[in-house]
Amino acid sequence: MQITVLDDYQDAVRKLDCAQQLDGHDLKIFNNTVKGVGQLSVRLRDTQALVLIRDRTVLSRQLLEKCPKLQLVVQTGRIGPHVDVQACSDLGIAVADGQTDPGVTAELTWALVLAAMRRLPQYVASLKHGAWQQAGLKSQSMPPNFGLGQRLAGKTLGIWGYGRIGQRIARYGQAFDMRVQVWGSEASRTRAAEQGLLAAESREAFFATSDVLSLHLRLTDATRHLITLADLSLMQPTSLLVNTARPDLLAPDALVAALNRGRPGLAAVDVFEAEPILQGHPLLRLENAICTPHIGFVEQDHYEQMFAQAFQTIAQFAAGDLSAAINAGDLSPRRP
């Protein structure tokens, strides 16, 4: 089969051990990204099986209709709204997804918490320019001695979204002697209380009392743009907001506006509305924002796991096995 992998920014896929599963197939990997339907359709015109790295590429009906040989789309991780599954079914294109490990994103989240609270990126950047023990965080809008950093012990960790990742973050917080509180659905708050955590009294109290607030909500129509500037403005000038979940959980421009006002005092962000982001993105210009390039799931063992699943699915499909397709029962007659 002609197999294509899009948006492999680090040129990592061909070097994975599991890539040997595709011996005998024609594998094409693109390391740079293009977003336009026209450019993508040129890249995919001969593709029979397409491997997506999470949600880096949007597969719209318009694009899919311009991919005449495409028979299979394999998503690393769970399928999301970036893939028009109904259009795939209508066009006879099978769609399959796989499992991910929540631990890698949880670890990256906690790394950001530690780095931000102790101002590590600012200290490292200053040291490279010859400044000893200078974090560089000296804006008049910041609290006194904000650049010194803060310990986690004794602080309140707020978690919105108590699923697989949120529960891990809660355990990390407890291990660092933090007070852990949860906000979210009634079921989430009840489950957290049953496990000995605090269920925040209200949304307002949750934002106002969390020293570190970490977002772990799924993106749905109900959660899109759920968090507003008014919510963020309730946070303290010394508090930290962490988002390794989805950028669209926040209202457009709310985080930049909130950081400019100093509430919260810091943000650590791994996800952006449009990726890759441009060099002049407002968050990249703020000294109280720590930004990483959506690497929550980017880890060597995790890549081996995700792509081994994806490549096994392709091998099964090539052998006529459709059992991995989530739309197997809805497929129109397959293309010749």
N, C-alpha and C positions, 0 to 999 in steps of 0.2 A: 504493500500500500504506500501511497504518497502521504507522508505524515508531516504536519507542520506544528512547530511550537512557536508561539508569538511572545514577544516582550520578555525574553530571557535576558534581563538587563546585565547580569553578571557573567553571562556565557558559562553558566554552571551545569546546564542539563546534559550536555554532551560528555561531561567529565564524571557523571554519576555512575556508580557501579551498575545500577539497574538499567542504564541505557543499552547494555548488552542484550536485553530482551528484544530489542528492535533490529537485531542483526537479520539481514535479508530484506528489510523494508527500506524505503527511500525516505530518509529523515532530513528535513530542512528546518533550521532554527534561525530566528530573527532576534538580534540583540538590541536593536533600536526600535522605537515605537512610532507608529503612525496612527492617526485617529480618523481620518476621513474615509468615508465609504469607498470612494474611488481607489484610493491607495491600498486599502485593505483588500478590496476585491481583486486587485492585481496580484497581491501576494498569495491569495487563496484560490486563484483560478484553477490550479491543478490539484488542489488538496483534496484528499479523500477522508483523512482523519485529522482533526484539529485538536490540539491539546492547549487548554487555557490555563494560565497561571493565575489562580484565584480570579479576581474581578478586574484584571488589568485591561481587558478588551471587551467592548460592548458588541454583542451580536444581535443586531436589529433585523427585522424582517427585510428591510431594504437591502442590507448587506447580504443576508443569507440567499436572497433571490439572485444575487450576482456570483454565487459560488456553485457552478453547475455540477461539479464532481463530488461535492462534499456529502459524505454518507454518515459521518460520526463526529460528534463533539464530545470531548472528554474534559470535564472540569476537575482540576485538582482542588479537593475540598468540596463543600456543598455548593450546589447550583444556586444562583441568586438572580435578582431582577435584571442583571446585565445581559442575560441570555433570554431571548424570546423563545421559550420552549414550545409554545403553540405554533409559532411559525416553523420551527424545526419539524414538528409533527406533520404539519400541513405539507411540507416539502419533502417528506420521507427521510428526514435526517434524525438518526438516533442520538439521544443525549444521555450521558452517564456522568455520575459524580463519584466522589470518594470521601474518605474519612480524614479528619485532621486531628492533631494533638493539641489540646488547649494549653498544655504546659509551656509550649514555646512562647506563645503570646503572653501568658501570665508572667514568665520570667522577664521578658522584655519590658513589660509594664512595671515590674518591681525595680528593674534596673533604672528606668526613667525616674521613678519615685526617689530612689536613693541619690541619683545624680542631681536631680533638681533640688532636693531639700538640702544637700550639702554643697550646692552650686559648683559641681565638678566641671561642667563644660566651661563655665566662666573662668574658673581658676586655671584650667589647662590652657585656654586661649590667652589669658594674660601672661602666664609663665612663658609661653612661646615668644612673647614680645618683651621679655625681660623684667616683668613686674612680679615681685616676690610677695606671695600671700595677698594678692589683690584680685578680688572677684570682679571688680569693675561695675558692680551694681550700686550706683551712687546717685540715682535720680532723686530729685527733691520729692517726687511723688511716692517714693518708697519709704517704708518705716526705718527708723534709726538702726544702723548696723545690720541692714537686710543682707548685705554681702557676706556676713559671717556664716550663714547657713543655720539649719535647725536639725536637732535630733528627731527621730521618730518616736522613741519611747515616751509614753504619756500623752501623745497627740491622738486626735480622733481621725480615724480613717472612714470615709464615707464611700459606699459602693452602691451604684445604681445599676441594677441588672445582676441578679444573683443566680446566674447559670453556671456552666462548667468553669468558665474563667473567673467569674466573680467569686465563686466559692474558694478557689485557690488563692485569690488575692486576700480574701478574708483570713485564711490560715497564715499567710505570710505576715499580715498585719499583727495577728495575735503573737506570732513568733518574735516580733519586734516590740512586744509589750505596748501595742496600740489599743485604743478603745475602738471597736469596730461597730459601725452602724450601717444599716441597709435601708434603701428606699427602692420602690418599684411596685410591682403588682401586689395585691393583697396576698396572693399565694407565696410570693417571694419573701415578703415581710414575715409571714407566718412561719415559713420554713427557717428563716434566719433566727427568729425568736426561739424556735424549738431546738436550734443548735447552739443556743446560749449567747447569741449576738443581740444587739439592740436593733429594734425596728424604729426608725425615726418617727417622731410624732407627726410631722407634716413635711411637705415638700420645702416650705420656707425654712423650717428649722434644720432640715437636712443640709441645705446650702449654707446656712449661716453658721453652723457648728462644726462642719467638716474642715479639718486642717489640711487633709489630703482627700480629694474627691476624685474617684476613678470611675469612668463610664464603661459599662459592659452590656449595654442594651443591644438587642437585635434591631436592625433597620427595617421598619414596616411603615405602612401608610400612617399608622397611629403614632409612631415615634419620630417620624421625619420632622425636623425643625422643632422638636419638642422643647428643647432647652433654649431659653430666651436670654436676652441681655438683662432683663429684670431678675431672672434667676441668678445669673453670674454676679450681678451687682450686690447680692446678699452675702457673698463670700467675703472673708476677711482679707485685709491687705497683706497678711503673712501667709495666706493659704495657697494651695497648689491644685490646679485642675489637670487631670491626666486623661487623654483620649487616645486609646489604641483600638477603639471599636470601629466607629463609622463617623466621617466628618459631618454627614447630613443629619446627625442627631441634634446639632446646634443650628439655630437660625442663622441665615447668611450674615456674615460680618460681625456676629455677636461677640465672638471671642476676641477679635482684634480690638473692638471698641471697649470691651471690659478690661483687657490688659492695659490699654492706654489710660484708662481711668484708675488703674491700680487695684481693682477688685475683680478677680483674685490677683494676688501679687505675682504669681508665676503660672505658666502652663507648660506641659510637656505633651507633645503631639506627634503621633506616628501616621496620621491619616489626613488626607487633604481632598477638597472637592474635585479638583482636577489633577491627575497624576500622569507623568511626573510634573511637579510644580515648577514654575519659572523662577529664575534667580531673584527676581524682584518681588516675590510674593510678600505681602505685608507682614506675615508672621516671621519670616526670615530676617526682617529688619528690626524686630523688637528684641531688646536685650533681656527681657523677662519671659521669652519663649524659647524652649528647647525643642528642636524639631529633628526627627529622624525620618528617613525616606521609606516609610511603610515596610518595616523589616520585622514586624511582629511574628510573622510565620516563616521568615527567611532564616533558615538554620540547616546545617548540612544533613543531620539525621532526618529532619523533617522533610527535606527535599527528597531524600532517598525513599522515604515512606510514601509520600504523595505521588511521586512519579512512578514508583514501582506499581502502585495501584493502577495508575493511568495506563501504563504500558501493558500491563496484564489485561486490562479491559480491551485494548486495541487488538492484542493477540487473540483473545476470545472472539471478538467481533470478526476478525479476518477468517476465523475458522467457522463462522456462521452462527456463533452463540450470541443471542441478543439479551441474555438474562440480566446483564448489568444496566440496560437502558431503562431510565425512569419513565420514558414515554413509549415503551414497547407496545402497549395496548392501543395507542392512539396514532400510530404511524400510518401515514398514507402509503400507497404502493411505492416501494423504493425505486430510486432512479436506476436506469440501466448502467 
